[in-house]
């Protein structure tokens, strides 16, 4: 960069110098970066034919995302069925079926529609069936040697499977709670507890759904309040709290919450 100084100007130090200051600095070598093992360079045990087959499958699975719309639901269902026949038990296909069940609702279909909720439950069960839960439990219960590249690669796949199981069980719990199938609901909620800490605030929504389905509105309210500590401005949670207060017969508190909701989410703002 450049720097300028005011008067008086420094005296010239020689014929070829107009004056100035001596600046000294040291250039140090940068710290060498620790090269991490490149998993992409690991030897792939698959044959070229298997690699090509898997690549074509993955492209078609990716294409399903674009078909996941109400206007192209038939094309989506046709391609999904075809791929499930060719690759039975493939986890990404089971996940895609669950996403489609959640998103592809007929216009006007309510959140309590039994047929739609049934599809969600069935799709979630297929995700569970696509995962070897015993092998996954063994993976979760032990550490992986970071120098064993094959084990590290397998561990990453297991982590993806665990996330898929948690998502599927979460959606299954919510659907069963709305269907009122209490025995299946308890089983699904218990199965979820094998993989996550249900006391965590981010799973309070599921706990609230279970307690409400069993008529334990006070416990459901406590779970909603716990989730509101992490999402205090989420309207759906505030409305759920009002609904629970009404079911408990606490109308004064419900009225207070309704007024607070209007303040927090006004229909329009005053013009200045």
C-alpha positions as CSV (number, residue, x, y, z in Angstrom):
1,X,0.0,0.0,0.0
2,X,1.0,3.7,0.2
3,X,1.5,6.1,3.0
4,X,1.8,9.9,3.0
5,X,3.3,12.2,5.6
6,X,2.9,15.9,6.2
7,X,5.5,18.7,6.5
8,X,8.3,18.9,7.3
9,X,9.4,16.3,4.7
10,X,12.3,14.1,5.6
11,X,15.7,15.1,4.2
12,X,17.0,13.4,1.2
13,X,19.4,10.6,2.1
14,X,21.3,10.6,-1.2
15,X,21.3,11.3,-4.9
16,X,18.7,8.7,-5.6
17,X,16.6,9.1,-2.5
18,X,14.0,11.8,-1.7
19,X,13.9,10.9,1.9
20,X,11.9,8.3,3.8
21,X,11.9,5.8,6.7
22,X,13.6,2.5,7.1
23,X,11.1,-0.4,7.3
24,X,12.1,-3.8,8.5
25,X,9.9,-6.9,8.4
26,X,10.4,-10.6,8.5
27,X,8.7,-13.2,6.2
28,X,8.0,-16.5,8.0
29,X,7.1,-19.7,6.4
30,X,3.4,-20.6,6.8
31,X,2.5,-23.5,9.0
32,X,2.3,-26.7,6.9
33,X,-1.2,-28.0,6.5
34,X,-2.0,-31.4,7.9
35,X,-3.1,-33.4,4.9
36,X,-6.2,-35.4,5.7
37,X,-6.7,-38.8,4.1
38,X,-8.6,-38.5,0.9
39,X,-11.5,-41.0,1.0
40,X,-12.1,-40.4,-2.7
41,X,-8.7,-42.0,-3.5
42,X,-9.5,-45.2,-1.6
43,X,-9.8,-48.3,-3.7
44,X,-13.4,-49.0,-4.7
45,X,-14.1,-52.7,-4.6
46,X,-16.9,-52.4,-7.2
47,X,-16.4,-53.5,-10.8
48,X,-16.7,-51.1,-13.6
49,X,-20.1,-52.6,-14.5
50,X,-21.3,-52.2,-10.9
51,X,-20.1,-48.6,-10.8
52,X,-22.0,-47.8,-14.0
53,X,-25.2,-49.5,-12.7
54,X,-25.0,-47.6,-9.4
55,X,-24.3,-44.3,-11.2
56,X,-27.4,-44.7,-13.4
57,X,-29.5,-45.6,-10.4
58,X,-28.4,-42.5,-8.5
59,X,-29.2,-40.3,-11.5
60,X,-32.7,-41.7,-11.6
61,X,-33.1,-41.3,-7.9
62,X,-32.1,-37.6,-8.2
63,X,-34.6,-37.2,-11.1
64,X,-37.3,-38.3,-8.7
65,X,-36.9,-35.1,-6.7
66,X,-37.9,-33.1,-9.8
67,X,-41.0,-35.2,-10.2
68,X,-42.1,-34.8,-6.6
69,X,-44.9,-32.5,-7.5
70,X,-48.7,-32.9,-7.6
71,X,-48.8,-32.3,-11.4
72,X,-46.2,-35.1,-12.0
73,X,-47.2,-37.5,-9.2
74,X,-48.1,-40.3,-11.5
75,X,-44.7,-40.2,-13.3
76,X,-43.0,-40.1,-9.9
77,X,-45.0,-43.1,-8.6
78,X,-44.2,-45.0,-11.8
79,X,-40.5,-44.4,-11.8
80,X,-40.3,-45.0,-8.0
81,X,-42.0,-48.3,-8.3
82,X,-39.7,-49.3,-11.2
83,X,-36.6,-48.5,-9.2
84,X,-37.8,-50.2,-6.1
85,X,-38.3,-53.4,-8.2
86,X,-34.8,-53.2,-9.6
87,X,-33.1,-52.2,-6.3
88,X,-35.2,-53.6,-3.4
89,X,-34.2,-52.3,0.0
90,X,-32.2,-49.3,-1.3
91,X,-32.4,-46.7,1.5
92,X,-32.6,-43.5,-0.7
93,X,-35.6,-44.9,-2.5
94,X,-37.4,-45.6,0.8
95,X,-36.5,-42.1,1.9
96,X,-37.9,-40.7,-1.4
97,X,-41.2,-42.6,-0.8
98,X,-41.5,-41.0,2.6
99,X,-40.8,-37.5,1.3
100,X,-43.4,-38.0,-1.5
101,X,-45.9,-39.3,1.1
102,X,-45.4,-36.1,3.1
103,X,-45.4,-33.6,0.3
104,X,-47.8,-35.1,-2.3
105,X,-51.2,-34.4,-0.7
106,X,-54.3,-33.8,-2.8
107,X,-55.4,-30.1,-2.7
108,X,-57.7,-29.6,0.3
109,X,-56.4,-32.7,2.2
110,X,-56.3,-31.8,5.9
111,X,-53.6,-32.7,8.4
112,X,-55.9,-35.3,10.0
113,X,-56.8,-37.2,6.8
114,X,-56.5,-40.9,7.7
115,X,-55.6,-42.1,4.2
116,X,-52.7,-39.7,3.9
117,X,-51.4,-40.4,7.4
118,X,-51.6,-44.1,6.7
119,X,-49.3,-43.6,3.7
120,X,-46.8,-41.7,5.8
121,X,-46.8,-44.5,8.4
122,X,-46.2,-47.2,5.7
123,X,-43.4,-45.2,4.1
124,X,-41.7,-44.6,7.4
125,X,-41.8,-48.3,8.1
126,X,-40.1,-49.0,4.8
127,X,-37.3,-46.7,5.7
128,X,-36.8,-48.7,9.0
129,X,-36.9,-52.0,7.0
130,X,-34.2,-50.7,4.7
131,X,-31.7,-50.4,7.6
132,X,-30.0,-53.2,9.5
133,X,-30.8,-51.8,12.9
134,X,-28.6,-54.4,14.7
135,X,-25.6,-53.4,12.7
136,X,-26.4,-49.8,13.2
137,X,-26.6,-50.3,17.0
138,X,-23.2,-51.9,17.0
139,X,-21.8,-49.0,15.0
140,X,-23.2,-46.4,17.5
141,X,-21.8,-48.3,20.4
142,X,-18.1,-48.3,19.4
143,X,-15.5,-45.9,18.1
144,X,-13.9,-46.2,14.6
145,X,-10.2,-46.4,14.0
146,X,-9.5,-43.2,12.0
147,X,-6.6,-44.9,10.2
148,X,-8.9,-47.7,8.9
149,X,-10.2,-46.0,5.7
150,X,-12.7,-48.8,4.9
151,X,-14.1,-48.5,8.5
152,X,-14.3,-44.7,8.2
153,X,-16.2,-45.0,4.9
154,X,-18.6,-47.5,6.3
155,X,-19.1,-45.4,9.4
156,X,-20.2,-42.4,7.3
157,X,-22.8,-44.6,5.6
158,X,-24.0,-45.8,9.0
159,X,-24.3,-42.2,10.2
160,X,-26.6,-41.4,7.2
161,X,-28.7,-44.5,8.0
162,X,-29.1,-43.4,11.6
163,X,-30.3,-39.9,10.5
164,X,-32.7,-41.6,8.1
165,X,-34.1,-43.8,10.9
166,X,-34.5,-40.9,13.2
167,X,-36.4,-38.8,10.6
168,X,-38.6,-41.7,9.7
169,X,-39.5,-42.6,13.3
170,X,-40.2,-38.9,14.0
171,X,-42.7,-38.6,11.1
172,X,-44.2,-42.0,12.1
173,X,-44.8,-40.8,15.7
174,X,-46.6,-37.6,14.5
175,X,-48.7,-39.5,12.1
176,X,-49.7,-42.2,14.6
177,X,-50.6,-39.6,17.2
178,X,-53.0,-37.9,14.7
179,X,-54.5,-41.3,13.8
180,X,-55.0,-42.1,17.5
181,X,-53.3,-45.5,17.3
182,X,-52.0,-45.5,20.8
183,X,-50.3,-48.9,21.0
184,X,-48.4,-48.3,17.8
185,X,-47.6,-44.8,18.9
186,X,-46.0,-45.9,22.1
187,X,-43.9,-48.5,20.3
188,X,-42.7,-46.0,17.7
189,X,-41.9,-43.4,20.3
190,X,-40.0,-46.0,22.3
191,X,-38.1,-47.1,19.2
192,X,-37.1,-43.5,18.6
193,X,-35.8,-43.3,22.2
194,X,-33.3,-46.0,21.3
195,X,-31.5,-43.5,19.0
196,X,-32.0,-40.1,20.5
197,X,-32.5,-38.4,23.9
198,X,-36.2,-37.8,24.0
199,X,-35.7,-35.3,26.8
200,X,-33.9,-33.0,24.3
201,X,-36.0,-29.9,23.6
202,X,-35.9,-30.5,19.8
203,X,-37.9,-33.7,20.3
204,X,-40.5,-32.0,22.6
205,X,-42.9,-31.7,19.7
206,X,-43.0,-35.5,19.5
207,X,-43.4,-35.9,23.3
208,X,-46.2,-33.4,23.2
209,X,-48.0,-35.3,20.4
210,X,-47.7,-38.6,22.4
211,X,-49.0,-37.0,25.6
212,X,-51.9,-35.3,23.9
213,X,-52.9,-38.5,22.1
214,X,-53.2,-40.1,25.5
215,X,-55.2,-37.2,26.9
216,X,-52.4,-36.0,29.2
217,X,-52.7,-32.4,28.2
218,X,-50.8,-30.9,31.1
219,X,-47.7,-33.0,30.2
220,X,-48.2,-32.1,26.5
221,X,-48.3,-28.4,27.6
222,X,-45.0,-28.8,29.5
223,X,-43.4,-30.4,26.4
224,X,-44.6,-27.5,24.2
225,X,-43.3,-24.9,26.7
226,X,-39.9,-26.7,26.7
227,X,-39.7,-26.5,22.9
228,X,-40.6,-22.8,23.0
229,X,-37.4,-22.2,25.0
230,X,-35.6,-22.9,21.7
231,X,-38.1,-21.6,19.3
232,X,-39.9,-18.7,21.1
233,X,-41.3,-17.1,18.0
234,X,-42.7,-20.1,16.2
235,X,-46.4,-19.5,15.6
236,X,-47.4,-23.1,15.3
237,X,-46.1,-23.8,18.8
238,X,-47.8,-20.8,20.3
239,X,-51.1,-21.9,18.7
240,X,-50.6,-25.4,20.0
241,X,-50.1,-24.0,23.5
242,X,-53.4,-22.1,23.2
243,X,-55.2,-25.2,22.1
244,X,-53.8,-27.2,25.1
245,X,-54.8,-24.4,27.5
246,X,-58.4,-24.6,26.1
247,X,-58.5,-28.4,26.5
248,X,-57.4,-28.0,30.1
249,X,-60.2,-25.5,30.7
250,X,-57.8,-22.7,31.5
251,X,-59.7,-20.1,29.4
252,X,-58.2,-17.1,31.1
253,X,-54.7,-18.1,30.2
254,X,-55.8,-19.1,26.7
255,X,-57.4,-15.7,26.2
256,X,-54.2,-14.0,27.4
257,X,-52.1,-16.1,25.0
258,X,-54.5,-15.2,22.1
259,X,-54.0,-11.5,22.8
260,X,-50.2,-12.0,23.0
261,X,-50.3,-13.8,19.6
262,X,-52.1,-10.9,18.0
263,X,-49.4,-8.5,19.3
264,X,-46.6,-10.8,18.1
265,X,-48.1,-11.5,14.7
266,X,-50.3,-8.5,13.7
267,X,-52.3,-8.7,10.5
268,X,-51.0,-5.3,9.5
269,X,-48.7,-2.6,10.8
270,X,-49.6,1.0,11.2
271,X,-48.4,3.5,8.6
272,X,-46.0,6.2,9.7
